[in-house]
Amino acid sequence: MNYAQRMTITFLLTTPCLTTACAPALRPPASFTAAGTGNAAPAAGQAPTTSGGSRGATGATGASPVMTQTSSPGAAVRAGTTLQAAAPATWTAGLTGLGYNSTLGVTAVPASAPEAAAALRTSPSPEAPTYLLRIDFDNTKADPDQDLKKAYALVDFRVPLNFSGVNTVSFVIFNPTAITLDAALTVRTTAAREWQESRLVAFGPGWSHLHFPLTEPTFKAERSGWANTALVRDLNDVRGLALMVYPHQGIKNYVLVTSPITDAAVGE
């Protein structure tokens, strides 16, 4: 073996692989896909994710602190399980008796609907959902409570569900406006349907990921004096969810939302 041959062997043994053939493909984590419904969330690193920053209360008594949404190109999307019991067709509009209501309607729209098709053209996910949940709101009536008004989308489960192993419930939401909106998740538990509402999460125009941790003392309920200091109780007996959108400003518009994703399987 001559000197050139020995140097070639030494190079091959000590140099990292230089071709794609011997290295794993570099790709983002798989996007959320709704088994059976086709709901998908944008791929990792291509939509805003919740940061730990807070922009404070909304300025009104009982208002929730807000977690801001920021763009995180390198953040991984939480893999999880689509909550089939909360598919778009199962949600209904909040009743007029619910406080500070700006709900116009809650409907399941097919991906072929004009507003859904236009939004999905800008989705970073290669997989299109079959249906999206559309939440319409009208917050144009100027009054002292305008900042507190929100649009309600409610889902009641056919049977009680066990969320005991779930740490996070996530949504992928499309905001067609030019302003930042807020959202909150309510977990309703036991036969009494106790209302336990998360702190607000802000999301900007376009597609965003909303992550609501269920195991942190950041929920408000009657027992906490409507301060965001409570843990969600009775997660083994969840009767339904509510997703609220807070426009804050005097606008009339809508948002589009995928089915919720849980980071662990939900049992009955």
C-alpha positions as CSV (number, residue, x, y, z in Angstrom):
1,M,0.0,0.0,0.0
2,N,1.5,3.3,-1.1
3,Y,1.4,6.6,0.8
4,A,-1.6,8.0,-1.2
5,Q,-3.7,4.9,-0.5
6,R,-2.9,5.1,3.2
7,M,-3.9,8.7,3.3
8,T,-7.2,8.0,1.5
9,I,-8.1,5.3,4.0
10,T,-7.3,7.6,7.0
11,F,-9.4,10.4,5.5
12,L,-12.4,8.0,5.1
13,L,-12.1,6.7,8.6
14,T,-11.9,10.1,10.3
15,T,-14.1,12.4,8.2
16,P,-17.9,12.7,8.9
17,C,-20.2,11.6,6.2
18,L,-20.3,14.1,3.4
19,T,-23.2,12.8,1.4
20,T,-26.9,12.6,2.1
21,A,-26.8,8.9,1.4
22,C,-25.2,8.1,4.7
23,A,-26.8,10.7,6.9
24,P,-30.4,10.9,8.2
25,A,-32.7,13.3,6.2
26,L,-33.0,16.7,7.8
27,R,-36.7,17.4,8.1
28,P,-39.0,19.1,10.5
29,P,-41.1,17.0,12.9
30,A,-44.2,15.6,11.4
31,S,-47.1,18.0,11.4
32,F,-50.2,17.4,13.5
33,T,-52.7,15.3,11.5
34,A,-56.2,14.5,12.6
35,A,-56.7,10.8,12.2
36,G,-60.0,10.3,10.4
37,T,-60.7,14.0,10.1
38,G,-57.7,15.3,8.2
39,N,-57.1,18.2,10.5
40,A,-53.5,19.4,10.4
41,A,-51.4,22.0,12.1
42,P,-48.5,23.8,10.6
43,A,-45.1,22.1,10.7
44,A,-42.6,22.9,13.3
45,G,-40.7,26.2,13.0
46,Q,-43.2,27.7,10.6
47,A,-45.9,29.2,12.9
48,P,-45.8,31.2,16.0
49,T,-45.6,29.4,19.3
50,T,-46.4,30.5,22.9
51,S,-43.6,32.2,24.7
52,G,-43.3,32.7,28.4
53,G,-43.7,36.5,28.2
54,S,-46.7,38.3,29.6
55,R,-48.2,41.5,28.5
56,G,-50.3,41.9,31.6
57,A,-54.0,42.1,32.2
58,T,-56.5,43.5,29.7
59,G,-57.1,46.4,31.9
60,A,-60.5,45.4,33.3
61,T,-61.5,43.9,36.6
62,G,-61.2,40.1,36.5
63,A,-59.3,40.1,33.2
64,S,-56.8,37.4,32.6
65,P,-53.1,37.9,32.2
66,V,-51.9,37.3,28.7
67,M,-49.2,35.1,27.2
68,T,-47.8,36.5,24.0
69,Q,-47.3,34.6,20.8
70,T,-43.9,35.0,19.1
71,S,-42.3,33.5,16.1
72,S,-40.0,30.6,17.0
73,P,-38.4,29.3,13.7
74,G,-36.5,26.5,15.6
75,A,-39.2,25.4,18.0
76,A,-40.6,21.9,17.8
77,V,-44.3,21.4,17.6
78,R,-45.8,19.2,20.3
79,A,-46.7,15.9,18.8
80,G,-50.0,14.6,20.1
81,T,-53.4,13.1,19.5
82,T,-56.3,14.8,17.8
83,L,-59.3,15.0,20.2
84,Q,-61.9,13.3,18.0
85,A,-64.7,14.2,20.4
86,A,-64.0,17.8,19.6
87,A,-64.0,17.7,15.8
88,P,-65.2,21.0,14.1
89,A,-68.8,19.7,13.6
90,T,-69.3,19.1,17.3
91,W,-68.9,22.7,18.4
92,T,-71.8,25.1,19.0
93,A,-72.1,28.9,19.6
94,G,-72.0,30.2,23.1
95,L,-75.4,31.1,24.6
96,T,-76.5,34.7,24.8
97,G,-76.7,34.2,28.6
98,L,-72.9,33.9,28.8
99,G,-71.2,37.1,29.9
100,Y,-69.7,39.7,27.5
101,N,-70.8,37.7,24.5
102,S,-69.8,38.9,21.0
103,T,-70.5,35.6,19.2
104,L,-72.1,35.7,15.8
105,G,-71.9,32.1,14.9
106,V,-69.9,28.8,15.2
107,T,-69.8,26.6,12.2
108,A,-67.8,23.7,10.6
109,V,-66.6,24.9,7.2
110,P,-65.1,22.5,4.6
111,A,-61.6,23.1,3.3
112,S,-63.1,24.0,-0.1
113,A,-65.0,27.0,1.4
114,P,-63.6,30.3,0.0
115,E,-62.3,31.6,3.3
116,A,-60.8,28.2,4.3
117,A,-59.2,27.6,0.9
118,A,-57.6,31.1,1.0
119,A,-56.3,30.5,4.5
120,L,-54.9,27.1,3.7
121,R,-53.0,28.4,0.7
122,T,-50.8,30.2,3.3
123,S,-50.6,27.3,5.7
124,P,-47.0,26.0,6.2
125,S,-48.4,22.5,6.6
126,P,-48.4,20.3,3.4
127,E,-51.6,18.5,4.7
128,A,-54.9,20.2,4.4
129,P,-57.7,19.6,6.9
130,T,-61.1,18.3,5.8
131,Y,-63.0,20.8,8.0
132,L,-62.1,23.9,10.1
133,L,-64.0,25.4,12.9
134,R,-65.1,29.0,12.1
135,I,-65.9,31.3,15.0
136,D,-67.6,34.6,13.9
137,F,-67.7,37.6,16.2
138,D,-69.0,41.2,16.2
139,N,-67.4,43.5,18.7
140,T,-68.3,46.8,17.0
141,K,-70.8,47.9,19.6
142,A,-69.0,50.5,21.6
143,D,-69.7,50.3,25.3
144,P,-67.7,50.1,28.6
145,D,-67.4,46.3,28.3
146,Q,-66.0,46.1,24.8
147,D,-62.6,45.1,25.9
148,L,-64.0,42.1,27.8
149,K,-66.3,40.7,25.1
150,K,-65.5,37.5,23.5
151,A,-66.8,34.9,21.1
152,Y,-67.6,31.5,22.6
153,A,-67.4,28.1,20.9
154,L,-68.6,25.2,23.1
155,V,-68.4,21.5,22.8
156,D,-70.2,19.0,25.1
157,F,-68.8,15.5,25.2
158,R,-71.1,12.6,24.7
159,V,-69.6,10.9,27.7
160,P,-67.3,12.2,30.4
161,L,-63.6,12.1,29.3
162,N,-60.5,11.5,31.4
163,F,-57.8,14.1,30.9
164,S,-55.7,13.0,33.9
165,G,-52.7,12.2,31.7
166,V,-52.9,15.4,29.6
167,N,-50.5,18.2,30.2
168,T,-51.3,20.4,27.2
169,V,-54.3,21.1,24.9
170,S,-53.2,22.8,21.6
171,F,-55.0,24.4,18.7
172,V,-53.9,25.7,15.4
173,I,-55.7,29.0,14.6
174,F,-55.9,31.3,11.6
175,N,-56.4,35.0,12.2
176,P,-57.4,36.9,9.0
177,T,-57.3,40.3,10.7
178,A,-54.3,42.7,10.8
179,I,-54.3,42.9,14.6
180,T,-53.4,40.6,17.5
181,L,-56.3,38.8,19.2
182,D,-56.5,36.8,22.4
183,A,-57.8,33.3,23.1
184,A,-58.6,31.3,26.2
185,L,-59.6,27.7,26.9
186,T,-62.2,26.7,29.4
187,V,-62.3,23.1,30.8
188,R,-65.8,22.2,32.2
189,T,-65.7,19.4,34.7
190,T,-68.2,17.1,36.6
191,A,-72.0,17.2,36.3
192,A,-71.9,20.7,37.6
193,R,-69.9,21.8,34.5
194,E,-67.5,23.9,36.6
195,W,-66.1,26.7,34.4
196,Q,-62.3,26.8,34.7
197,E,-60.9,29.3,32.2
198,S,-57.2,29.7,31.3
199,R,-55.3,32.9,31.1
200,L,-55.3,34.6,27.7
201,V,-53.0,33.7,24.9
202,A,-52.3,36.3,22.3
203,F,-52.0,35.4,18.6
204,G,-51.1,37.6,15.6
205,P,-52.3,37.6,12.0
206,G,-52.0,34.4,10.0
207,W,-51.4,30.9,11.4
208,S,-50.5,30.4,15.1
209,H,-50.2,27.5,17.6
210,L,-52.0,28.0,20.8
211,H,-50.8,25.8,23.7
212,F,-52.9,25.7,27.0
213,P,-51.1,23.9,29.9
214,L,-53.7,22.1,32.1
215,T,-51.3,21.4,35.0
216,E,-50.3,24.9,36.0
217,P,-52.2,27.2,38.4
218,T,-53.2,29.7,35.8
219,F,-56.9,29.1,35.5
220,K,-59.7,31.2,37.0
221,A,-63.0,29.9,38.5
222,E,-65.6,31.0,40.9
223,R,-63.6,29.3,43.7
224,S,-60.6,31.5,42.9
225,G,-62.6,34.7,42.8
226,W,-62.1,34.7,39.0
227,A,-58.3,35.2,39.5
228,N,-56.0,33.1,37.4
229,T,-54.5,31.3,40.3
230,A,-56.3,28.0,40.2
231,L,-55.4,24.5,39.1
232,V,-57.9,22.6,37.0
233,R,-59.6,20.1,39.2
234,D,-61.5,16.9,38.3
235,L,-59.6,16.3,35.1
236,N,-60.7,12.7,35.3
237,D,-64.3,13.9,34.6
238,V,-64.2,16.5,31.8
239,R,-67.7,17.2,30.3
240,G,-66.7,19.8,27.7
241,L,-64.5,22.5,26.5
242,A,-64.9,26.1,25.4
243,L,-62.6,28.2,23.2
244,M,-63.0,31.9,23.5
245,V,-61.7,34.6,21.2
246,Y,-61.2,38.1,22.6
247,P,-61.1,40.8,19.8
248,H,-60.7,43.7,22.4
249,Q,-61.1,46.2,19.6
250,G,-64.2,47.2,17.7
251,I,-64.1,44.8,14.8
252,K,-66.3,42.3,13.1
253,N,-64.5,39.2,11.7
254,Y,-63.8,35.5,12.3
255,V,-61.1,33.0,13.0
256,L,-60.5,29.5,11.7
257,V,-59.4,26.7,14.1
258,T,-58.4,23.1,13.8
259,S,-59.5,20.3,16.2
260,P,-57.7,20.4,19.5
261,I,-54.6,18.3,20.0
262,T,-53.7,16.7,23.4
263,D,-50.2,15.7,24.3
264,A,-51.5,12.3,25.7
265,A,-54.4,10.1,24.9
266,V,-57.8,10.9,26.5
267,G,-59.8,8.1,27.9
268,E,-63.4,7.6,28.8
